[in-house]
Amino acid sequence: MNKSCVICGKKADLHHLEGSRIGQGNNRNKVNHMGRRVEALCRVHHDAWHHDEANLMAKYHLSGIRVNAEIAQLYRLNTVGGNDDRSYV
């Protein structure tokens, strides 16, 4: 499944929103993605998001979507095991 940036339409990766972060101690291959908020962003917008997420969310009126079983299966996201950071709930 190809993902397109929700802002510009270019090829995208999933970005985990504030409170749903991956990395920073949360291993994307081991963490349970269920319930985490994500959105598809190209590399340019993804990098910008890491520097100014609150303002960009307001500017583009985005809030992301919560990963459910269908989304997890579609993007092959891990859904087993514990969550390293439960601040997203």
Secondary structure, DSSP 4 states (H G I P E B T S, - for coil): ---B-TTT-SB-EEEEPTTS--BTTB-TTTS--TT-EEEEE-HHHHHHHHHHHHHHHHHHT---EE--HHHHHHTT---SS--S--TT-
